[in-house]
Amino acid sequence: MSVSGVDFADKLLELNLVEHPVTEQEEIVISKGETHQFTNLIKHLVAVCEQQEENLYRITRERQS
């Protein structure tokens, strides 16, 4: 899982969210009866990656305007 974008120095920034130190923490709530599968963790990581990537794009757009 990775996030990429342009940093404040206009350089390409690519973070590997598996290898990079944790910069954000979020709890995964597992409902009673829900299976504890690795697949659920992967789906959650994908959602977080997409959200962070959109945040980087938004910051870049704001800096350009």
PDB file of N, CA, C and O in Angstrom:
ATOM      1  N   MET A   1       0.839  -1.166   0.000  1.00  0.00           N
ATOM      2  CA  MET A   1       0.000   0.000   0.000  1.00  0.00           C
ATOM      3  C   MET A   1       0.881   1.225   0.000  1.00  0.00           C
ATOM      4  O   MET A   1       1.808   1.329   0.804  1.00  0.00           O
ATOM      5  N   SER A   2       0.603   2.145  -0.888  1.00  0.00           N
ATOM      6  CA  SER A   2       1.424   3.348  -0.938  1.00  0.00           C
ATOM      7  C   SER A   2       0.576   4.560  -1.284  1.00  0.00           C
ATOM      8  O   SER A   2      -0.513   4.448  -1.846  1.00  0.00           O
ATOM      9  N   VAL A   3       1.109   5.718  -0.929  1.00  0.00           N
ATOM     10  CA  VAL A   3       0.487   7.003  -1.225  1.00  0.00           C
ATOM     11  C   VAL A   3       1.545   7.830  -1.927  1.00  0.00           C
ATOM     12  O   VAL A   3       2.711   7.821  -1.531  1.00  0.00           O
ATOM     13  N   SER A   4       1.145   8.546  -2.970  1.00  0.00           N
ATOM     14  CA  SER A   4       2.112   9.393  -3.653  1.00  0.00           C
ATOM     15  C   SER A   4       1.509  10.760  -3.898  1.00  0.00           C
ATOM     16  O   SER A   4       0.290  10.913  -3.969  1.00  0.00           O
ATOM     17  N   GLY A   5       2.371  11.750  -4.026  1.00  0.00           N
ATOM     18  CA  GLY A   5       1.941  13.109  -4.282  1.00  0.00           C
ATOM     19  C   GLY A   5       3.148  14.019  -4.293  1.00  0.00           C
ATOM     20  O   GLY A   5       4.285  13.553  -4.229  1.00  0.00           O
ATOM     21  N   VAL A   6       2.905  15.311  -4.372  1.00  0.00           N
ATOM     22  CA  VAL A   6       3.985  16.296  -4.403  1.00  0.00           C
ATOM     23  C   VAL A   6       4.065  16.948  -3.026  1.00  0.00           C
ATOM     24  O   VAL A   6       3.050  17.356  -2.461  1.00  0.00           O
ATOM     25  N   ASP A   7       5.290  17.041  -2.491  1.00  0.00           N
ATOM     26  CA  ASP A   7       5.438  17.656  -1.173  1.00  0.00           C
ATOM     27  C   ASP A   7       5.539  19.175  -1.304  1.00  0.00           C
ATOM     28  O   ASP A   7       5.401  19.711  -2.404  1.00  0.00           O
ATOM     29  N   PHE A   8       5.777  19.867  -0.199  1.00  0.00           N
ATOM     30  CA  PHE A   8       5.805  21.330  -0.202  1.00  0.00           C
ATOM     31  C   PHE A   8       6.991  21.904  -0.973  1.00  0.00           C
ATOM     32  O   PHE A   8       7.007  23.094  -1.285  1.00  0.00           O
ATOM     33  N   ALA A   9       7.982  21.069  -1.282  1.00  0.00           N
ATOM     34  CA  ALA A   9       9.135  21.510  -2.073  1.00  0.00           C
ATOM     35  C   ALA A   9       8.955  21.117  -3.537  1.00  0.00           C
ATOM     36  O   ALA A   9       9.913  21.130  -4.310  1.00  0.00           O
ATOM     37  N   ASP A  10       7.722  20.766  -3.916  1.00  0.00           N
ATOM     38  CA  ASP A  10       7.394  20.339  -5.277  1.00  0.00           C
ATOM     39  C   ASP A  10       8.173  19.112  -5.724  1.00  0.00           C
ATOM     40  O   ASP A  10       8.475  18.964  -6.908  1.00  0.00           O
ATOM     41  N   LYS A  11       8.495  18.242  -4.796  1.00  0.00           N
ATOM     42  CA  LYS A  11       9.175  16.993  -5.119  1.00  0.00           C
ATOM     43  C   LYS A  11       8.182  15.849  -4.933  1.00  0.00           C
ATOM     44  O   LYS A  11       7.324  15.878  -4.050  1.00  0.00           O
ATOM     45  N   LEU A  12       8.327  14.846  -5.790  1.00  0.00           N
ATOM     46  CA  LEU A  12       7.437  13.692  -5.702  1.00  0.00           C
ATOM     47  C   LEU A  12       7.656  12.974  -4.381  1.00  0.00           C
ATOM     48  O   LEU A  12       8.789  12.674  -4.003  1.00  0.00           O
ATOM     49  N   LEU A  13       6.580  12.708  -3.696  1.00  0.00           N
ATOM     50  CA  LEU A  13       6.631  12.025  -2.411  1.00  0.00           C
ATOM     51  C   LEU A  13       5.882  10.720  -2.550  1.00  0.00           C
ATOM     52  O   LEU A  13       4.712  10.705  -2.930  1.00  0.00           O
ATOM     53  N   GLU A  14       6.550   9.629  -2.245  1.00  0.00           N
ATOM     54  CA  GLU A  14       5.914   8.316  -2.269  1.00  0.00           C
ATOM     55  C   GLU A  14       6.180   7.644  -0.936  1.00  0.00           C
ATOM     56  O   GLU A  14       7.329   7.435  -0.548  1.00  0.00           O
ATOM     57  N   LEU A  15       5.110   7.311  -0.247  1.00  0.00           N
ATOM     58  CA  LEU A  15       5.233   6.643   1.042  1.00  0.00           C
ATOM     59  C   LEU A  15       4.691   5.227   0.945  1.00  0.00           C
ATOM     60  O   LEU A  15       3.567   5.009   0.494  1.00  0.00           O
ATOM     61  N   ASN A  16       5.491   4.282   1.367  1.00  0.00           N
ATOM     62  CA  ASN A  16       5.029   2.910   1.474  1.00  0.00           C
ATOM     63  C   ASN A  16       4.421   2.793   2.860  1.00  0.00           C
ATOM     64  O   ASN A  16       5.141   2.823   3.858  1.00  0.00           O
ATOM     65  N   LEU A  17       3.102   2.659   2.933  1.00  0.00           N
ATOM     66  CA  LEU A  17       2.419   2.672   4.229  1.00  0.00           C
ATOM     67  C   LEU A  17       2.693   1.426   5.059  1.00  0.00           C
ATOM     68  O   LEU A  17       2.414   1.400   6.258  1.00  0.00           O
ATOM     69  N   VAL A  18       3.236   0.399   4.428  1.00  0.00           N
ATOM     70  CA  VAL A  18       3.590  -0.802   5.182  1.00  0.00           C
ATOM     71  C   VAL A  18       4.947  -0.615   5.845  1.00  0.00           C
ATOM     72  O   VAL A  18       5.149  -1.039   6.983  1.00  0.00           O
ATOM     73  N   GLU A  19       5.886   0.024   5.132  1.00  0.00           N
ATOM     74  CA  GLU A  19       7.240   0.194   5.652  1.00  0.00           C
ATOM     75  C   GLU A  19       7.442   1.504   6.406  1.00  0.00           C
ATOM     76  O   GLU A  19       8.297   1.584   7.287  1.00  0.00           O
ATOM     77  N   HIS A  20       6.663   2.528   6.069  1.00  0.00           N
ATOM     78  CA  HIS A  20       6.840   3.850   6.663  1.00  0.00           C
ATOM     79  C   HIS A  20       6.340   3.849   8.104  1.00  0.00           C
ATOM     80  O   HIS A  20       5.354   3.182   8.419  1.00  0.00           O
ATOM     81  N   PRO A  21       7.017   4.595   8.983  1.00  0.00           N
ATOM     82  CA  PRO A  21       6.521   4.684  10.367  1.00  0.00           C
ATOM     83  C   PRO A  21       5.082   5.203  10.387  1.00  0.00           C
ATOM     84  O   PRO A  21       4.699   6.012   9.541  1.00  0.00           O
ATOM     85  N   VAL A  22       4.313   4.752  11.324  1.00  0.00           N
ATOM     86  CA  VAL A  22       2.900   5.120  11.408  1.00  0.00           C
ATOM     87  C   VAL A  22       2.767   6.623  11.620  1.00  0.00           C
ATOM     88  O   VAL A  22       3.373   7.185  12.532  1.00  0.00           O
ATOM     89  N   THR A  23       1.974   7.266  10.774  1.00  0.00           N
ATOM     90  CA  THR A  23       1.731   8.699  10.918  1.00  0.00           C
ATOM     91  C   THR A  23       0.274   8.961  11.274  1.00  0.00           C
ATOM     92  O   THR A  23      -0.092  10.081  11.629  1.00  0.00           O
ATOM     93  N   GLU A  24      -0.535   7.950  11.180  1.00  0.00           N
ATOM     94  CA  GLU A  24      -1.942   8.084  11.510  1.00  0.00           C
ATOM     95  C   GLU A  24      -2.401   6.775  12.123  1.00  0.00           C
ATOM     96  O   GLU A  24      -1.960   5.697  11.726  1.00  0.00           O
ATOM     97  N   GLN A  25      -3.272   6.882  13.073  1.00  0.00           N
ATOM     98  CA  GLN A  25      -3.751   5.687  13.745  1.00  0.00           C
ATOM     99  C   GLN A  25      -5.267   5.675  13.682  1.00  0.00           C
ATOM    100  O   GLN A  25      -5.914   6.702  13.885  1.00  0.00           O
ATOM    101  N   GLU A  26      -5.826   4.518  13.400  1.00  0.00           N
ATOM    102  CA  GLU A  26      -7.273   4.397  13.328  1.00  0.00           C
ATOM    103  C   GLU A  26      -7.654   3.007  13.814  1.00  0.00           C
ATOM    104  O   GLU A  26      -7.007   2.016  13.476  1.00  0.00           O
ATOM    105  N   GLU A  27      -8.702   2.951  14.603  1.00  0.00           N
ATOM    106  CA  GLU A  27      -9.160   1.668  15.100  1.00  0.00           C
ATOM    107  C   GLU A  27     -10.072   1.003  14.088  1.00  0.00           C
ATOM    108  O   GLU A  27     -10.869   1.662  13.420  1.00  0.00           O
ATOM    109  N   ILE A  28      -9.947  -0.294  13.984  1.00  0.00           N
ATOM    110  CA  ILE A  28     -10.849  -1.082  13.149  1.00  0.00           C
ATOM    111  C   ILE A  28     -11.837  -1.754  14.097  1.00  0.00           C
ATOM    112  O   ILE A  28     -11.453  -2.554  14.951  1.00  0.00           O
ATOM    113  N   VAL A  29     -13.098  -1.419  13.935  1.00  0.00           N
ATOM    114  CA  VAL A  29     -14.135  -1.990  14.792  1.00  0.00           C
ATOM    115  C   VAL A  29     -14.629  -3.285  14.156  1.00  0.00           C
ATOM    116  O   VAL A  29     -15.077  -3.295  13.010  1.00  0.00           O
ATOM    117  N   ILE A  30     -14.542  -4.361  14.905  1.00  0.00           N
ATOM    118  CA  ILE A  30     -15.010  -5.660  14.420  1.00  0.00           C
ATOM    119  C   ILE A  30     -16.293  -5.990  15.162  1.00  0.00           C
ATOM    120  O   ILE A  30     -16.301  -6.162  16.381  1.00  0.00           O
ATOM    121  N   SER A  31     -17.361  -6.074  14.415  1.00  0.00           N
ATOM    122  CA  SER A  31     -18.665  -6.360  15.012  1.00  0.00           C
ATOM    123  C   SER A  31     -18.705  -7.775  15.566  1.00  0.00           C
ATOM    124  O   SER A  31     -17.971  -8.658  15.121  1.00  0.00           O
ATOM    125  N   LYS A  32     -19.575  -7.971  16.542  1.00  0.00           N
ATOM    126  CA  LYS A  32     -19.736  -9.295  17.123  1.00  0.00           C
ATOM    127  C   LYS A  32     -20.196 -10.260  16.037  1.00  0.00           C
ATOM    128  O   LYS A  32     -21.151  -9.978  15.314  1.00  0.00           O
ATOM    129  N   GLY A  33     -19.529 -11.374  15.927  1.00  0.00           N
ATOM    130  CA  GLY A  33     -19.888 -12.370  14.926  1.00  0.00           C
ATOM    131  C   GLY A  33     -19.143 -12.191  13.611  1.00  0.00           C
ATOM    132  O   GLY A  33     -19.153 -13.086  12.766  1.00  0.00           O
ATOM    133  N   GLU A  34     -18.500 -11.045  13.431  1.00  0.00           N
ATOM    134  CA  GLU A  34     -17.738 -10.810  12.199  1.00  0.00           C
ATOM    135  C   GLU A  34     -16.429 -11.606  12.268  1.00  0.00           C
ATOM    136  O   GLU A  34     -15.781 -11.670  13.312  1.00  0.00           O
ATOM    137  N   THR A  35     -16.063 -12.198  11.156  1.00  0.00           N
ATOM    138  CA  THR A  35     -14.839 -12.998  11.155  1.00  0.00           C
ATOM    139  C   THR A  35     -13.611 -12.088  11.201  1.00  0.00           C
ATOM    140  O   THR A  35     -13.628 -10.971  10.683  1.00  0.00           O
ATOM    141  N   HIS A  36     -12.570 -12.580  11.818  1.00  0.00           N
ATOM    142  CA  HIS A  36     -11.306 -11.854  11.905  1.00  0.00           C
ATOM    143  C   HIS A  36     -10.428 -12.340  10.763  1.00  0.00           C
ATOM    144  O   HIS A  36      -9.620 -13.253  10.930  1.00  0.00           O
ATOM    145  N   GLN A  37     -10.594 -11.729   9.618  1.00  0.00           N
ATOM    146  CA  GLN A  37      -9.846 -12.154   8.447  1.00  0.00           C
ATOM    147  C   GLN A  37      -8.853 -11.086   8.034  1.00  0.00           C
ATOM    148  O   GLN A  37      -9.098  -9.891   8.197  1.00  0.00           O
ATOM    149  N   PHE A  38      -7.734 -11.534   7.499  1.00  0.00           N
ATOM    150  CA  PHE A  38      -6.721 -10.628   6.980  1.00  0.00           C
ATOM    151  C   PHE A  38      -7.291  -9.788   5.845  1.00  0.00           C
ATOM    152  O   PHE A  38      -6.838  -8.665   5.621  1.00  0.00           O
ATOM    153  N   THR A  39      -8.271 -10.311   5.134  1.00  0.00           N
ATOM    154  CA  THR A  39      -8.892  -9.596   4.015  1.00  0.00           C
ATOM    155  C   THR A  39      -9.501  -8.287   4.490  1.00  0.00           C
ATOM    156  O   THR A  39      -9.408  -7.275   3.795  1.00  0.00           O
ATOM    157  N   ASN A  40     -10.121  -8.291   5.660  1.00  0.00           N
ATOM    158  CA  ASN A  40     -10.723  -7.071   6.192  1.00  0.00           C
ATOM    159  C   ASN A  40      -9.655  -6.010   6.458  1.00  0.00           C
ATOM    160  O   ASN A  40      -9.889  -4.825   6.222  1.00  0.00           O
ATOM    161  N   LEU A  41      -8.489  -6.426   6.948  1.00  0.00           N
ATOM    162  CA  LEU A  41      -7.404  -5.489   7.190  1.00  0.00           C
ATOM    163  C   LEU A  41      -6.923  -4.886   5.874  1.00  0.00           C
ATOM    164  O   LEU A  41      -6.693  -3.680   5.798  1.00  0.00           O
ATOM    165  N   ILE A  42      -6.771  -5.698   4.850  1.00  0.00           N
ATOM    166  CA  ILE A  42      -6.331  -5.213   3.539  1.00  0.00           C
ATOM    167  C   ILE A  42      -7.349  -4.203   2.991  1.00  0.00           C
ATOM    168  O   ILE A  42      -6.958  -3.148   2.491  1.00  0.00           O
ATOM    169  N   LYS A  43      -8.634  -4.511   3.078  1.00  0.00           N
ATOM    170  CA  LYS A  43      -9.669  -3.583   2.600  1.00  0.00           C
ATOM    171  C   LYS A  43      -9.580  -2.254   3.344  1.00  0.00           C
ATOM    172  O   LYS A  43      -9.723  -1.189   2.744  1.00  0.00           O
ATOM    173  N   HIS A  44      -9.345  -2.322   4.642  1.00  0.00           N
ATOM    174  CA  HIS A  44      -9.226  -1.108   5.442  1.00  0.00           C
ATOM    175  C   HIS A  44      -7.992  -0.309   5.009  1.00  0.00           C
ATOM    176  O   HIS A  44      -8.073   0.911   4.865  1.00  0.00           O
ATOM    177  N   LEU A  45      -6.867  -0.968   4.802  1.00  0.00           N
ATOM    178  CA  LEU A  45      -5.652  -0.292   4.364  1.00  0.00           C
ATOM    179  C   LEU A  45      -5.839   0.380   3.007  1.00  0.00           C
ATOM    180  O   LEU A  45      -5.359   1.492   2.787  1.00  0.00           O
ATOM    181  N   VAL A  46      -6.533  -0.294   2.104  1.00  0.00           N
ATOM    182  CA  VAL A  46      -6.807   0.285   0.786  1.00  0.00           C
ATOM    183  C   VAL A  46      -7.637   1.562   0.940  1.00  0.00           C
ATOM    184  O   VAL A  46      -7.351   2.571   0.295  1.00  0.00           O
ATOM    185  N   ALA A  47      -8.648   1.518   1.778  1.00  0.00           N
ATOM    186  CA  ALA A  47      -9.500   2.695   1.997  1.00  0.00           C
ATOM    187  C   ALA A  47      -8.693   3.849   2.592  1.00  0.00           C
ATOM    188  O   ALA A  47      -8.857   4.997   2.177  1.00  0.00           O
ATOM    189  N   VAL A  48      -7.833   3.557   3.550  1.00  0.00           N
ATOM    190  CA  VAL A  48      -7.000   4.594   4.170  1.00  0.00           C
ATOM    191  C   VAL A  48      -6.031   5.165   3.146  1.00  0.00           C
ATOM    192  O   VAL A  48      -5.823   6.378   3.105  1.00  0.00           O
ATOM    193  N   CYS A  49      -5.436   4.314   2.319  1.00  0.00           N
ATOM    194  CA  CYS A  49      -4.509   4.774   1.274  1.00  0.00           C
ATOM    195  C   CYS A  49      -5.216   5.711   0.306  1.00  0.00           C
ATOM    196  O   CYS A  49      -4.684   6.765  -0.043  1.00  0.00           O
ATOM    197  N   GLU A  50      -6.401   5.334  -0.124  1.00  0.00           N
ATOM    198  CA  GLU A  50      -7.157   6.183  -1.054  1.00  0.00           C
ATOM    199  C   GLU A  50      -7.491   7.523  -0.415  1.00  0.00           C
ATOM    200  O   GLU A  50      -7.413   8.563  -1.069  1.00  0.00           O
ATOM    201  N   GLN A  51      -7.859   7.501   0.851  1.00  0.00           N
ATOM    202  CA  GLN A  51      -8.193   8.739   1.551  1.00  0.00           C
ATOM    203  C   GLN A  51      -6.961   9.637   1.673  1.00  0.00           C
ATOM    204  O   GLN A  51      -7.054  10.842   1.438  1.00  0.00           O
ATOM    205  N   GLN A  52      -5.819   9.073   2.034  1.00  0.00           N
ATOM    206  CA  GLN A  52      -4.607   9.867   2.177  1.00  0.00           C
ATOM    207  C   GLN A  52      -4.113  10.393   0.830  1.00  0.00           C
ATOM    208  O   GLN A  52      -3.599  11.508   0.745  1.00  0.00           O
ATOM    209  N   GLU A  53      -4.269   9.596  -0.213  1.00  0.00           N
ATOM    210  CA  GLU A  53      -3.878  10.047  -1.536  1.00  0.00           C
ATOM    211  C   GLU A  53      -4.735  11.241  -1.961  1.00  0.00           C
ATOM    212  O   GLU A  53      -4.224  12.207  -2.528  1.00  0.00           O
ATOM    213  N   GLU A  54      -6.031  11.171  -1.687  1.00  0.00           N
ATOM    214  CA  GLU A  54      -6.925  12.292  -2.006  1.00  0.00           C
ATOM    215  C   GLU A  54      -6.538  13.525  -1.192  1.00  0.00           C
ATOM    216  O   GLU A  54      -6.597  14.645  -1.700  1.00  0.00           O
ATOM    217  N   ASN A  55      -6.144  13.328   0.061  1.00  0.00           N
ATOM    218  CA  ASN A  55      -5.692  14.458   0.888  1.00  0.00           C
ATOM    219  C   ASN A  55      -4.469  15.123   0.270  1.00  0.00           C
ATOM    220  O   ASN A  55      -4.378  16.350   0.242  1.00  0.00           O
ATOM    221  N   LEU A  56      -3.529  14.322  -0.227  1.00  0.00           N
ATOM    222  CA  LEU A  56      -2.338  14.882  -0.880  1.00  0.00           C
ATOM    223  C   LEU A  56      -2.715  15.639  -2.143  1.00  0.00           C
ATOM    224  O   LEU A  56      -2.179  16.718  -2.395  1.00  0.00           O
ATOM    225  N   TYR A  57      -3.634  15.090  -2.950  1.00  0.00           N
ATOM    226  CA  TYR A  57      -4.088  15.781  -4.159  1.00  0.00           C
ATOM    227  C   TYR A  57      -4.763  17.105  -3.806  1.00  0.00           C
ATOM    228  O   TYR A  57      -4.552  18.110  -4.485  1.00  0.00           O
ATOM    229  N   ARG A  58      -5.582  17.109  -2.736  1.00  0.00           N
ATOM    230  CA  ARG A  58      -6.277  18.327  -2.320  1.00  0.00           C
ATOM    231  C   ARG A  58      -5.265  19.382  -1.901  1.00  0.00           C
ATOM    232  O   ARG A  58      -5.387  20.544  -2.286  1.00  0.00           O
ATOM    233  N   ILE A  59      -4.271  18.992  -1.120  1.00  0.00           N
ATOM    234  CA  ILE A  59      -3.236  19.937  -0.687  1.00  0.00           C
ATOM    235  C   ILE A  59      -2.508  20.514  -1.891  1.00  0.00           C
ATOM    236  O   ILE A  59      -2.232  21.713  -1.942  1.00  0.00           O
ATOM    237  N   THR A  60      -2.199  19.660  -2.858  1.00  0.00           N
ATOM    238  CA  THR A  60      -1.504  20.108  -4.066  1.00  0.00           C
ATOM    239  C   THR A  60      -2.365  21.107  -4.840  1.00  0.00           C
ATOM    240  O   THR A  60      -1.863  22.137  -5.288  1.00  0.00           O
ATOM    241  N   ARG A  61      -3.655  20.813  -5.000  1.00  0.00           N
ATOM    242  CA  ARG A  61      -4.567  21.725  -5.720  1.00  0.00           C
ATOM    243  C   ARG A  61      -4.654  23.066  -4.997  1.00  0.00           C
ATOM    244  O   ARG A  61      -4.654  24.118  -5.636  1.00  0.00           O
ATOM    245  N   GLU A  62      -4.728  23.032  -3.670  1.00  0.00           N
ATOM    246  CA  GLU A  62      -4.837  24.266  -2.887  1.00  0.00           C
ATOM    247  C   GLU A  62      -3.575  25.112  -3.036  1.00  0.00           C
ATOM    248  O   GLU A  62      -3.648  26.340  -3.080  1.00  0.00           O
ATOM    249  N   ARG A  63      -2.442  24.466  -3.113  1.00  0.00           N
ATOM    250  CA  ARG A  63      -1.168  25.196  -3.248  1.00  0.00           C
ATOM    251  C   ARG A  63      -1.039  25.814  -4.632  1.00  0.00           C
ATOM    252  O   ARG A  63      -0.390  26.847  -4.793  1.00  0.00           O
ATOM    253  N   GLN A  64      -1.653  25.188  -5.631  1.00  0.00           N
ATOM    254  CA  GLN A  64      -1.529  25.678  -6.997  1.00  0.00           C
ATOM    255  C   GLN A  64      -2.498  26.823  -7.309  1.00  0.00           C
ATOM    256  O   GLN A  64      -2.313  27.550  -8.285  1.00  0.00           O
ATOM    257  N   SER A  65      -3.525  26.979  -6.480  1.00  0.00           N
ATOM    258  CA  SER A  65      -4.496  28.045  -6.749  1.00  0.00           C
ATOM    259  C   SER A  65      -4.215  29.304  -5.972  1.00  0.00           C
ATOM    260  O   SER A  65      -4.949  30.284  -6.098  1.00  0.00           O
TER     261      SER A  65
END
